[in-house]
Amino acid sequence: MKEIQGPRAKEHAASRRRAGLTRETVVLQKTPQGEMASVILEGRGDAALSLLRTLEGTDPFDRRFAGRVTAFHGITAPTANRMPRNEPVFDRYR
């Protein structure tokens, strides 16, 4: 997180613009089972497709990000494309 808030902030912002994202929020949740990060993406269109665009990207920042997503979550472009979409159950701002 420090990297994308510091020396790679411009690259990160450009990556998100390319993907069509307008907002990205990461929240660290502490539970009795341990810590968990929740990521909330907003943008033009389907956020899952935005993630897929980034995972398939050719930009060096996107390639590095994709590698980290795969290493940490096991998600690749093909698996992301097959993942079920999240179902919003409550959104006060809609």
C-alpha positions in Angstrom: 0.0 0.0 0.0 2.8 2.4 0.8 4.2 1.9 -2.7 0.9 2.9 -4.5 0.5 5.8 -2.1 4.0 7.0 -2.6 6.5 6.4 -5.4 4.1 4.5 -7.7 1.0 6.7 -7.0 1.0 8.2 -10.6 1.4 4.8 -12.2 -1.4 3.4 -10.0 -3.8 6.3 -10.9 -3.0 5.8 -14.6 -3.7 2.1 -14.3 -7.1 2.7 -12.7 -8.0 5.3 -15.3 -7.2 2.8 -18.1 -9.4 0.3 -16.4 -12.3 2.8 -16.1 -12.2 3.0 -12.4 -13.1 6.3 -10.6 -12.7 5.1 -7.0 -10.9 2.4 -5.2 -11.2 1.9 -1.5 -9.3 -0.7 0.5 -10.4 -1.4 4.1 -8.5 -3.6 6.6 -10.9 -5.5 8.7 -9.8 -7.2 11.9 -11.8 -10.2 12.9 -11.3 -13.0 15.5 -10.0 -15.2 12.6 -7.4 -12.6 11.6 -7.2 -9.6 9.3 -8.9 -9.4 5.9 -8.8 -6.7 3.2 -12.0 -5.6 1.5 -11.6 -3.8 -1.8 -14.4 -1.7 -3.2 -14.1 -0.6 -6.8 -16.3 2.1 -8.5 -16.2 3.2 -12.1 -17.8 3.2 -15.5 -19.4 -0.1 -16.1 -18.7 -3.5 -14.5 -15.9 -3.4 -11.8 -15.1 -7.0 -12.5 -14.4 -6.2 -16.1 -12.2 -3.3 -15.0 -10.2 -5.9 -12.9 -10.0 -8.1 -15.9 -8.7 -5.2 -18.1 -6.0 -4.6 -15.6 -5.0 -8.3 -15.3 -4.8 -8.5 -19.1 -3.0 -5.2 -19.4 0.4 -4.8 -21.1 1.6 -1.7 -19.1 4.5 -2.6 -16.8 2.5 -1.4 -13.7 -0.5 -3.6 -14.7 1.8 -6.6 -15.3 3.3 -6.2 -11.9 -0.1 -5.7 -10.3 -1.4 -8.8 -12.1 1.5 -10.9 -10.8 0.8 -9.8 -7.2 -2.9 -10.5 -7.5 -2.1 -14.0 -8.8 0.4 -14.6 -6.1 -1.8 -13.4 -3.3 -5.3 -14.4 -4.4 -4.6 -17.0 -7.1 -6.7 -14.9 -9.5 -5.6 -14.8 -13.2 -7.3 -13.2 -16.2 -9.0 -16.5 -17.2 -10.2 -17.2 -13.6 -11.4 -13.6 -13.1 -13.4 -13.9 -16.2 -15.2 -17.0 -14.9 -15.8 -15.7 -11.3 -19.4 -15.0 -10.3 -20.2 -11.3 -10.1 -20.9 -9.8 -6.7 -24.5 -9.2 -6.0 -25.2 -5.8 -4.3 -27.6 -6.3 -1.4 -27.7 -2.7 -0.1 -26.5 0.5 -1.6 -27.9 3.7 0.0 -26.5 5.9 -2.7 -28.3 4.3 -5.7 
